[in-house]
Amino acid sequence: MMPSRTGSPVHDRLVRYAVVAAIVLVVGGLFVQREFLSGDAAELGMVDGHRPVVGEPAPDFALEDPDGDVRRLSDFRGQTVVLNFWATWCGPCRQEMPEFQALYQEREAAGDLVILAVNEEEPPGHARGFFEEFDLTFPMLLDRQGEVGRHYQLPGLPATYFIDAEGIIRQRTLGPVFGGLLEEGVAAAEAEPASARP
């Protein structure tokens, strides 16, 4: 019968090395995970906990644009935001885009209004091709997993939120916004709140 080697110096040394290696791997993995989670990639699609309600702050989120830059809704604080959820397959979305572009061009120089188009769950190439087809120049963000759209409780597309310069939702429109609906929504977002009137 072979004698047990569990008490031998070689065995003890191997066990110590294995334990140290395991600790290094665990600690190193936690460090890498923490570094990754602290970056923009971990925040993509992140939405504040509250639901979107007219008269309350719009839930913030972070999404990539087609160039890979991460933008947050709160980056546009100080401007009226027309937040539009859309997709290339959506017929009504195609109908309303020229009106968005006309409004954006009209107000772009003033810098007081932005159209923010959030594409829902499509490859970046499809969304970019759509923007090129319609010569659209306002910002586009990609909700690749649909997380932001789900949090904003979209019953369908298109859906548009009109947000004032303080980040408060002033109006929500389901369906296309043309025939005066776009102007109506912008007017609601830019109207002086009743609480601020003398």
C-alpha positions in Angstrom: 0.0 0.0 0.0 1.3 3.4 -1.0 1.9 5.9 1.8 -0.3 9.0 1.8 1.4 12.2 0.4 -1.1 14.7 1.8 1.4 15.8 4.5 4.4 16.0 2.1 6.1 19.4 1.6 5.5 19.1 -2.2 1.8 18.5 -1.8 1.4 21.3 0.8 3.2 23.7 -1.5 1.0 22.7 -4.5 -2.2 23.3 -2.4 -0.9 26.7 -1.3 -0.2 27.7 -4.9 -3.6 26.5 -6.0 -5.4 28.5 -3.3 -3.4 31.6 -4.1 -4.1 31.2 -7.8 -7.8 30.8 -7.1 -7.8 34.0 -5.0 -6.0 35.9 -7.7 -8.5 34.8 -10.3 -11.5 35.7 -8.2 -10.2 39.1 -7.2 -9.0 39.8 -10.7 -12.4 38.8 -12.1 -14.2 41.1 -9.7 -11.9 44.0 -10.6 -12.4 43.5 -14.3 -16.2 43.2 -13.8 -16.2 46.4 -11.7 -14.2 48.3 -14.3 -16.6 47.1 -17.1 -19.7 47.9 -15.2 -18.4 51.4 -14.4 -18.1 52.1 -18.2 -20.7 53.4 -20.6 -21.3 49.9 -22.0 -22.9 48.8 -18.8 -25.2 51.7 -18.8 -26.7 51.2 -22.2 -30.4 51.0 -22.1 -30.4 51.8 -18.4 -33.6 53.6 -17.4 -34.4 55.4 -14.2 -36.8 53.4 -12.1 -40.0 55.5 -12.5 -42.5 55.2 -15.3 -43.1 57.9 -17.9 -46.1 60.0 -16.8 -47.2 63.3 -18.3 -46.4 66.0 -15.8 -43.4 64.1 -14.3 -39.7 63.9 -15.3 -39.0 61.7 -18.3 -37.0 58.6 -17.2 -33.4 59.0 -18.2 -31.6 56.4 -20.3 -28.3 55.9 -22.1 -28.1 54.5 -25.7 -25.5 54.4 -28.5 -25.8 56.4 -31.7 -24.9 54.7 -35.0 -21.2 55.9 -34.5 -21.0 54.1 -31.1 -21.1 57.3 -29.0 -23.2 56.9 -25.9 -25.8 59.6 -25.3 -28.2 60.1 -22.4 -31.6 61.8 -22.6 -30.4 64.1 -19.8 -27.6 65.4 -22.1 -30.4 67.4 -23.8 -31.6 69.2 -20.7 -32.2 72.9 -21.4 -33.7 72.1 -24.8 -37.2 71.1 -25.8 -37.0 67.4 -26.7 -39.2 65.6 -29.2 -38.5 62.0 -28.2 -39.7 59.7 -31.0 -39.7 55.9 -31.0 -39.7 54.4 -34.5 -38.6 51.5 -36.8 -37.8 51.2 -40.5 -40.7 48.7 -41.1 -43.3 51.2 -39.6 -45.3 52.9 -42.3 -46.6 55.8 -40.2 -43.0 56.4 -39.0 -42.0 57.0 -42.6 -44.9 59.4 -43.0 -43.9 61.6 -40.0 -40.1 61.8 -40.6 -40.2 64.6 -43.2 -42.1 66.8 -40.7 -39.6 66.0 -38.0 -36.8 67.0 -40.3 -38.5 70.3 -41.4 -39.0 71.3 -37.7 -35.4 70.3 -36.8 -34.0 72.4 -39.7 -36.2 75.4 -38.7 -35.0 75.3 -35.1 -31.5 73.9 -35.3 -29.7 77.2 -35.5 -31.5 78.4 -32.3 -30.4 75.3 -30.5 -33.5 75.3 -28.3 -35.1 72.1 -29.6 -33.9 68.7 -30.6 -35.6 65.8 -32.3 -34.3 62.6 -30.7 -35.2 59.5 -32.7 -34.9 56.1 -30.9 -34.8 53.2 -33.2 -36.4 50.1 -31.8 -34.6 46.7 -32.0 -33.1 46.9 -35.5 -29.5 46.5 -36.8 -27.6 49.8 -37.0 -27.2 49.5 -40.8 -31.0 49.4 -41.3 -31.5 52.5 -39.2 -28.7 54.4 -40.8 -29.9 53.5 -44.3 -33.4 54.8 -43.4 -31.9 58.2 -42.2 -29.9 58.4 -45.4 -32.9 57.7 -47.5 -34.9 60.5 -45.9 -31.9 62.9 -45.5 -32.5 63.1 -41.8 -29.9 65.0 -39.8 -31.3 65.0 -36.2 -29.8 62.7 -33.6 -30.7 59.0 -33.7 -30.1 56.4 -30.9 -30.3 52.6 -31.1 -32.5 50.7 -28.6 -31.1 47.4 -29.8 -32.7 45.2 -27.1 -35.9 47.3 -26.8 -35.3 47.9 -23.1 -36.0 51.6 -23.2 -39.1 51.1 -25.4 -40.4 48.6 -22.9 -39.8 50.9 -20.0 -41.6 53.7 -21.8 -44.5 51.3 -22.2 -44.9 51.6 -26.0 -48.1 50.0 -27.2 -46.9 50.3 -30.7 -44.9 52.5 -33.1 -44.5 55.4 -33.6 -44.8 56.9 -30.2 -43.6 60.5 -29.3 -43.0 62.2 -26.0 -42.8 66.0 -25.9 -40.4 67.0 -23.1 -39.8 70.5 -21.8 -36.4 72.1 -21.1 -36.6 71.0 -17.5 -37.0 67.3 -18.5 -40.7 67.1 -17.7 -43.0 65.1 -20.0 -45.7 67.6 -21.3 -47.5 65.4 -23.8 -47.5 61.9 -25.3 -48.8 61.1 -28.7 -49.3 57.5 -29.9 -49.3 57.1 -33.7 -47.9 59.5 -36.3 -47.5 63.2 -35.5 -48.4 65.1 -38.6 -51.3 67.4 -39.6 -50.6 69.8 -36.8 -50.0 67.2 -34.0 -46.2 67.9 -34.0 -46.7 71.7 -33.6 -49.3 71.0 -30.9 -46.9 68.8 -28.9 -44.0 71.2 -29.2 -46.3 74.1 -28.0 -47.3 72.0 -25.0 -43.7 71.4 -24.1 -42.8 75.0 -24.5 -45.8 76.5 -22.7 -45.1 78.2 -19.4 -46.2 75.9 -16.6 -49.3 77.1 -14.7 -47.3 77.1 -11.5 -44.9 79.7 -13.0 -47.6 82.1 -14.1 -48.2 85.2 -11.9 
